[in-house]
């Protein structure tokens, strides 16, 4: 299953899932960077606007790029309900982050929530960085995040595990998401299989959906080499969205770099 098929299935669950999972520490982090940059900001892999919309609310002009028409459709539905000033700060493009061509340069380019890990081939990773360079204003910065490998997940298959169990207060529908992972250490890839089961208030099945994606994982040395090859200089290497220095026990790798 390709990324477009995955997000075609996942788009309708995406916002509620990650709200229920409490994954939100990256939002104020990226919003603060955007405000400090003065804008405009280019978000590569904007999805349903989980980071993009709070950035626009903070008064920053932001352009979102995403490959998935389904994720962008969810974003446009939300954007239609926003006040006019917020709508006017947002522009969107459906496209590939490695090759999209925009007519604007940006003070900050971001790729939140592991977007870079969906670029499996070295050529794609380097093409993405070259495209970032083409879209940066002089003095502009790139910031992105990837997970720090937890090698317990990279030795053998795990799951299925229940990740999330939520009930919609408006409809009474209960949604459970399970996941299982299959690692491929030789190629530094991790295949993740998701399944969503939806039941009504009486526990009767409503729908069942499944989707898969493959991610690559990076070590710090690999990211440093990759950025250096494409002419970037790392200014900050954080281990959390609270800007703690990267080190033992860090769960994230968050990099800010300039040309």
Order of alpha helices (4+ residues) and beta strands (2+ residues): alpha-alpha-beta-alpha-beta-alpha-alpha-beta-beta-alpha-beta-beta-beta-beta-beta-alpha-beta-beta
